[in-house]
Amino acid sequence: MSEVRIRLATPKDGAALLNIYKWYIENTAITFETEVPSAEVFGQRIENTLVRFPWLVCEIDGVVAGYAYASKHRERAAYQWSADLSIYVDEKYHRRHIAKALYQVLEETLRLLGYYTAFAGVTNPNPKSEAFHTAYGFDTVGVFEHVGYKLGQWWGVKWFKYALTDYQKEPTTPKAFPEVKDAEIFEKILRDAEELVDSCK
């Protein structure tokens, strides 16, 4: 059995997480980023995200196997109750339910913070990711056709929506993530999600 740990990322994780992300930049259209950033820049992204949103890391036997984070959906004030989700799992650790576990933490944490809707933009076509989001409970809301060009061809982005809670008439302003990161309930969310990961080697 392997030891599974889900925790918050820190800027010091920049190099390890970039090691996963780099493969997707250079070999796939799953991300539309085309230049590999430095570890320092990637660490700064983590730090900037944690000001308002969770950024998570899944480790198996001390090795980073995947990561996921939430981010602002759009800039205008009326969008403030929506968030975007992103996730990357090392190819060696696919099919061990890491994505499901990390998404569960993001889902429950965003609900705790006061968000109402989570969105995921998936490069189209990407059958594995589309199937995962559908199985998790996301609804397809539309496709932006021919919105990105990478690796010699045009790609679309399929958007998925997940309702986090019932929509209220007068929603309160979402909390920033640091307001809950030290709470016992967040620690429980992390530990519960670890149980979802397949710990068999």
Backbone torsions as a table, in degrees:
resi	resn	phi	psi	omega
1	MET	NA	140.5	178.1
2	SER	-94.1	155.8	175.1
3	GLU	-90.4	124.4	-178.3
4	VAL	-109.2	132.8	176.3
5	ARG	-137.8	129.5	172.0
6	ILE	-112.3	127.6	-175.1
7	ARG	-145.6	173.2	172.9
8	LEU	-74.3	143.3	172.1
9	ALA	-76.0	158.3	171.0
10	THR	-129.8	163.0	177.6
11	PRO	-55.2	-27.2	179.2
12	LYS	-68.1	-15.3	177.1
13	ASP	-80.0	-1.5	-173.6
14	GLY	-50.0	-49.7	-176.5
15	ALA	-65.4	-43.3	-178.2
16	ALA	-66.6	-41.3	179.7
17	LEU	-71.8	-37.6	177.7
18	LEU	-62.8	-31.1	178.3
19	ASN	-60.7	-33.8	175.0
20	ILE	-75.8	-48.9	-174.2
21	TYR	-64.1	-34.9	-177.5
22	LYS	-55.6	-41.5	-179.1
23	TRP	-61.1	-40.6	-179.3
24	TYR	-69.1	-35.8	177.7
25	ILE	-64.3	-47.1	-171.3
26	GLU	-81.5	-23.3	-171.5
27	ASN	-120.3	-8.1	-174.8
28	THR	-139.4	169.8	171.5
29	ALA	-104.1	14.8	178.6
30	ILE	-62.2	-36.2	166.8
31	THR	-110.4	144.4	177.2
32	PHE	-88.3	1.2	174.0
33	GLU	-69.6	138.4	-175.5
34	THR	-115.9	-17.3	178.6
35	GLU	-114.0	132.3	-179.5
36	VAL	-74.7	121.7	178.5
37	PRO	-74.3	167.1	175.5
38	SER	-76.3	162.4	176.9
39	ALA	-62.3	-34.4	178.6
40	GLU	-65.5	-43.6	178.2
41	VAL	-64.0	-41.8	-179.8
42	PHE	-65.5	-39.2	175.9
43	GLY	-61.9	-36.1	177.8
44	GLN	-66.8	-35.4	176.5
45	ARG	-61.3	-43.0	178.5
46	ILE	-60.6	-49.0	-178.9
47	GLU	-59.4	-43.8	-179.7
48	ASN	-65.4	-38.1	-179.6
49	THR	-65.9	-42.2	-175.0
50	LEU	-66.1	-11.3	175.5
51	VAL	-62.4	-33.5	-177.9
52	ARG	-129.2	-22.3	-171.8
53	PHE	-132.1	158.8	174.8
54	PRO	-77.2	142.3	169.1
55	TRP	-126.8	120.9	-170.4
56	LEU	-113.7	152.1	175.6
57	VAL	-128.1	137.2	171.1
58	CYS	-109.4	122.8	177.2
59	GLU	-111.0	140.3	172.7
60	ILE	-123.0	118.3	-175.0
61	ASP	52.6	40.5	176.3
62	GLY	80.9	-1.2	-179.4
63	VAL	-104.3	132.6	179.1
64	VAL	-67.1	120.5	-177.7
65	ALA	-105.5	-21.5	-179.5
66	GLY	-176.8	167.0	178.0
67	TYR	-150.4	159.5	179.5
68	ALA	-153.3	153.5	179.5
69	TYR	-153.7	162.0	173.6
70	ALA	-109.4	157.0	179.5
71	SER	-151.7	168.1	-179.9
72	LYS	-62.8	136.5	-179.5
73	HIS	-73.9	-52.8	176.4
74	ARG	-146.3	170.2	-173.4
75	GLU	-81.1	-36.2	-173.3
76	ARG	-61.5	147.2	-172.5
77	ALA	-58.3	-36.4	-176.5
78	ALA	-68.4	-13.2	177.4
79	TYR	-86.3	-1.8	-166.4
80	GLN	-63.1	-13.9	-180.0
81	TRP	-94.4	6.6	178.5
82	SER	-116.4	149.2	179.4
83	ALA	-139.1	153.4	174.7
84	ASP	-100.7	147.3	178.2
85	LEU	-114.5	142.9	175.6
86	SER	-136.5	143.9	-178.1
87	ILE	-149.5	140.3	176.9
88	TYR	-139.3	129.5	-179.7
89	VAL	-122.7	133.9	177.6
90	ASP	-56.4	135.4	-178.8
91	GLU	-52.1	-32.8	-177.5
92	LYS	-70.7	-14.6	-174.8
93	TYR	-116.1	17.0	176.4
94	HIS	-65.8	157.4	177.2
95	ARG	66.0	28.8	175.4
96	ARG	-119.7	16.8	174.7
97	HIS	66.5	23.3	178.6
98	ILE	-67.0	-44.0	-179.2
99	ALA	-60.6	-43.1	179.4
100	LYS	-61.9	-42.6	-178.8
101	ALA	-64.9	-45.6	-179.7
102	LEU	-66.3	-39.0	177.4
103	TYR	-65.2	-36.4	178.8
104	GLN	-62.5	-40.6	177.8
105	VAL	-64.3	-45.7	179.6
106	LEU	-61.2	-44.9	-179.9
107	GLU	-57.5	-53.5	-175.4
108	GLU	-68.3	-33.7	179.3
109	THR	-71.4	-42.9	178.2
110	LEU	-63.2	-37.5	176.7
111	ARG	-63.7	-41.6	178.4
112	LEU	-62.3	-35.8	-179.0
113	LEU	-76.7	-17.1	178.9
114	GLY	103.2	20.8	175.0
115	TYR	-85.8	155.1	-176.2
116	TYR	-112.5	-30.1	-175.1
117	THR	-139.1	136.3	173.9
118	ALA	-113.7	139.1	178.8
119	PHE	-121.2	150.8	173.6
120	ALA	-136.4	126.6	175.3
121	GLY	-99.2	120.6	-174.3
122	VAL	-117.1	125.7	176.6
123	THR	-53.8	134.1	-175.5
124	ASN	-116.9	122.7	6.9
125	PRO	-88.0	148.2	172.9
126	ASN	-154.6	76.6	-171.3
127	PRO	-54.2	-39.1	-177.7
128	LYS	-65.4	-46.4	-179.3
129	SER	-68.5	-39.0	178.1
130	GLU	-61.9	-42.9	179.9
131	ALA	-65.7	-40.0	179.0
132	PHE	-61.6	-48.7	-177.7
133	HIS	-64.5	-39.3	177.5
134	THR	-63.6	-45.1	-179.9
135	ALA	-64.3	-33.4	-179.3
136	TYR	-70.1	-25.6	178.9
137	GLY	122.4	6.6	177.1
138	PHE	-73.2	149.7	172.4
139	ASP	-104.3	140.4	175.0
140	THR	-76.3	129.9	-178.7
141	VAL	-113.5	-11.1	177.8
142	GLY	158.0	169.6	-179.6
143	VAL	-129.4	129.3	169.9
144	PHE	-90.4	103.9	-176.7
145	GLU	-76.5	142.3	173.2
146	HIS	50.0	47.5	-176.0
147	VAL	-96.3	-15.2	179.9
148	GLY	-140.7	146.2	178.6
149	TYR	-121.0	121.0	-179.2
150	LYS	-156.4	148.3	177.6
151	LEU	55.2	36.8	173.9
152	GLY	80.2	12.7	178.1
153	GLN	-153.4	164.7	178.0
154	TRP	-87.6	143.7	-179.6
155	TRP	-129.6	150.1	171.9
156	GLY	-101.6	174.2	173.8
157	VAL	-129.1	121.8	176.0
158	LYS	-93.6	129.5	-178.0
159	TRP	-101.3	133.9	178.6
160	PHE	-116.9	145.0	-178.5
161	LYS	-123.8	139.2	176.8
162	TYR	-130.8	119.3	177.8
163	ALA	-80.0	119.5	-176.4
164	LEU	-81.4	-28.8	-177.3
165	THR	-162.6	174.0	177.3
166	ASP	-67.0	142.4	-177.2
167	TYR	-81.7	122.7	-177.9
168	GLN	-95.1	155.0	-179.0
169	LYS	-67.6	-40.7	-177.9
170	GLU	-125.6	80.0	-177.8
171	PRO	-70.5	143.5	176.4
172	THR	-85.5	157.5	-179.0
173	THR	-61.7	130.7	179.2
174	PRO	-59.4	147.3	175.4
175	LYS	-76.4	157.3	170.1
176	ALA	-82.0	146.6	-175.0
177	PHE	-54.7	-39.4	-179.9
178	PRO	-57.4	-19.4	179.3
179	GLU	-70.4	-18.9	-177.3
180	VAL	-123.2	-7.0	-170.7
181	LYS	-64.7	-24.2	179.1
182	ASP	-99.7	5.1	-178.1
183	ALA	-76.4	149.3	179.2
184	GLU	-60.0	-34.9	-177.4
185	ILE	-65.6	-34.8	177.9
186	PHE	-69.0	-39.6	176.7
187	GLU	-60.5	-39.4	178.4
188	LYS	-66.1	-39.1	177.5
189	ILE	-58.6	-43.2	179.1
190	LEU	-63.8	-47.9	-176.5
191	ARG	-65.8	-40.1	178.7
192	ASP	-62.4	-39.4	-178.5
193	ALA	-68.0	-31.7	178.8
194	GLU	-59.3	-29.1	-179.0
195	GLU	-68.4	-17.5	-178.6
196	LEU	-81.1	-21.9	-175.8
197	VAL	-77.3	135.2	177.0
198	ASP	-72.4	110.8	-174.3
199	SER	-91.4	3.5	179.3
200	CYS	-77.3	136.4	-179.4
201	LYS	-75.4	NA	NA
